[in-house]
Amino acid sequence: MELFTYILMGFLLVCAIAVSFSKKLLNSILIFMSYSLIMSIIWILLESPDLAITEAAVGAGVTSILFFITLKKIHAMRGDEESE
């Protein structure tokens, strides 16, 4: 189980670095979502299910939806570019 935790921590570090170097906003949001889901799994391994549920709901759910809505409003997604 300890090896699995170290692998998840490695993925967490990769996600944090990848978000910093990502040029596209949509890719950054998707990487942020995966960061939140990995963090949620780590909270489960630390036996904190309440924090895991909160991280999954807020981090990967609500925040990502708000980011997608913001991208749509500022016309940063490809669907808006093609329609104009």
Salt bridges, closest charged atoms under 4 A:
ASP80 OD1 - LYS72 NZ 3.47
ASP80 OD2 - HIS75 ND1 3.42
